[in-house]
Structures are given as structure tokens and as C-alpha cells.
Amino acid sequence: MKRIVITGASSGLGMGIARAFAAKGWMVGVAARRTEPLEQLRSEWGDRVVTARIDITSAEAPRQLNDLIDRLGGMDVFVQAAGIGKQNLALDPTIEHNTVMTNCVGFTAMIDTAFNYFTAPGNPDGCHIVAISSVAGTKGLGSAPSYSASKRFESTYLTALEQQARIRGLKRSRLKFTDIRPGFIATDLLDSTTRYPMIMQPEYAIKLIVKAIERGRRVAYIDRRWGLLVRLWRLLPSWLWVRIKATTSKK
């Protein structure tokens, strides 16, 4: 039986991914700071779901993740879905600091723990590290500076670890990486009073994300419209990009 571990599974994409894989018959390990929603998942799927309270910014998080993996009986796929993000035109230092601590420091701790687990001697082929980054990581968005930068960090970090895996002599059949880059999705991460362009419903986005994981896609834009938009804005020179008012508006 396949086993998947998902951080940030108390809501949004993380919870949706957990439910999707539980429905497919997988053993699912779920972690988050809030445990009540995790217990709801366990009540739905019984022994197929193993829960853990993990704050990924905590010094104890790597040990707690390894403990969750042990209680699950191993891990074939790891999904880093925990993350935060806010627009911050005022450059509130607390928002910037918390975003970096979660999306960079916490992300690194969890991804490194999964990488070290998968590269340890004796683990089977077909291991898979998945991270939910964002299209925001492909260009700096003035409305969300730390969020954009942290998502670029995540994508770059995955690329570096993939190269490191090859340096260690691990083929892609041994350890795969998937960078999921969504556009706007109607989850709790977004301000419900704000109007977002090309916003997607969670059910639609989760279906695409699960398909990308199962197919082992290296990079998956969620959805095609956002993939096309990213290709277009990457063609823009920096002097033009910084003149674009890439902001959202209130409903």
C-alpha cells in the first residue's frame, strides 16, 4: 500500500490532497498546527489516516515529521503544502517575517527531512517530493514581496536538491521532484473581500494537482491559463515589469 505524508493538511489544498489520496486507497499521514480538522479526516477514513500536530517553524518539526513517518509505516510521497501569504503594500514587518519563517525556514526543514529520509540506504525506488509553490515565484509581485520571494526560494531549492540527488548518483526513477505552481485558488489563504483574476475553485485545482503528482510532472502550473500567463510575463523586460500595477481590488 502506498503512503503519502502531507503538511499543511488542516485546510485548503493540503486537506483536499489528503482526501483525494485516502479515497484512492493510500495510507495518509497529515500534519498541521491545528489538529481538529486532522481528527475530522481520521474520523472519515479511520486507520487509513495518521495525524500529527506540527508547526513547521518549530525546532521540533523535523523530529515530529520523522515520528509521523514511522507511525505511518514509511513514506513514498511527501507533499509540502504548509505555507502562508498575504498582500503587504504597507510592508508590515511582522507579515514579512512570518512569511519568510514559514515559507523559507519551515519549508527547508520539512523538505530536508523528507530528502534525507528518501536518500537513506534501504529505501525503495519511486520516492517523490512535492512542493506547493506559486506562480508568484516566477516574478516579483509588488503587492506581496515576501510571498513572491519565498515562493521563488522554494522552486530554486527544489532544483538544487534535484541536482544534489544526481550528484549522489540517484536517478529520477529513484527520487522524483514536483513543483506545483498554482494561480489564485479560493481557499482561506485569500482575502474573501478581494477580487482576484482567474480565480479557481479548490475542487478543480486539487484534481489537477493530484493528477500532476500521479504523473510525476516536474513543474505543473495550475491551471493552463496561468501557465500561459507566466510564459508571457517572463518575456517582459524588468524595466517594463516594474511599471505594471499588479494589484488586486476590493469587491
Protein Blocks (a to p, Z undefined) as FASTA:
>chain_A
ZZdddehilgcjllmmmmmmmmnopacddddfblklmmmmmmmnommbccddddfkbmkl
mmmmmmmmmmnopafbdcdfbdcddddfkopaklmmmmmmmmmmmmmmmmmmmmmmmmpg
hiaehiacddddbfklmpccfklmmlmmmmmmmmmmmmmmmmmmmmnopafkloccdddd
ddddddfkbcfkbccehiacfklmmmmmmmmmmnopabdcddfklmmmmmmmmmpcfklm
mmpccddddZZ
